[in-house]
């Protein structure tokens, strides 16, 4: 497999300039800036994995990951928001055609939501549910056009359970005017993602608002909807960590080149700093290439067998977690080399560090 280029290879310089122009302002707003959103809509980035008939780009998973990593390299908040929202828009492959047609009638369609089952869906009839609940950390809530959420199913006052005694959970989708958004996101990083909570109270929805994220239940035939959700999610989150780590290393390289290090260190010490920086970059690039190779192999297996082989998928999970942990490790190894600029809350170096250390707390990246 050829070496995977720097993320800048996959995105135009004009987009980089536009996004970074508004990064500080977006943090102040605690949401993506209108200028950034306009670029997202223009490029259909929320619809990376949505087919053309619904206004999307319909890219493969390997293509989409390179775009997401590039956006995370430009800015963590925008990369994370596009990743989470394009991941939620991917649910179009599992929605009823009528519901999909209603939701994806605008170029600004953006789904936000939560995978935590913190709601109750009471079965009113064969065709209707009454739902109440609240859900945290819905990235993109400020500009979402609809929300998805998991709920426990209840009938006649009792939770429904499977044959093993586990409470049954189902996913539902709500329109924006059916939810209340609480502006309560207070993370130290990813500030501009507007990852706020939302709630519904006694909202009645038709059964066509219920869907199941299972490749065996996909409504659309595209290969992307046959790919298992776990590895889809793990890989998209991992490339965000990777993109931010590369940005951090790029910033450090600029600092080491610009600083007159002779004012602080001997020539030997300066050489040692440069070697440590290059070693970290090499370590990260190795993890990155192993990840992309594993991902491509798993994707190509569909063409060979019309099946995503379990060993290949397990390797995607392993290399995703390894890429994420390596990204965090190299940033932490290099952080002391940045000097006091790394402690300046307004600096790009500090912003990347805060974003990466907020993102790494996602449970799918652990292990």
Secondary structure, DSSP 4 states (H G I P E B T S, - for coil): -PPPPPGGGGS-HHHHHHHHHTHHHHHHHTS--HHHHHHHHHHTGGGTTS-GGGT-----HHHHHHHHHHHHHH-HHHHHHHHHHHHHHGGGGGS-HHHHHHHTSSTT--EEEEEEEEEEEEEEETTEEEEEEEEEEETTGGG-SEEEEEEEEEETTEE-B-TTSPBPEEEEEEEGGG-EEE-----SS-GGG--EEEEEEEEEEEGGGEE---GGG-SS--GGGTS-HHHHHHHHHHHHHHHHHHHHHHHHHHHHHHS-GGGTS-HHHHHHHHHHHHHHHHHHHHHHHHHHHHHHHHHHHHHHHSS--HHHHHHHHHHHHHHHHHHHHHHHHHHGGGGGGGG-TTSHHHHHHHHHHHHTTSGGG--
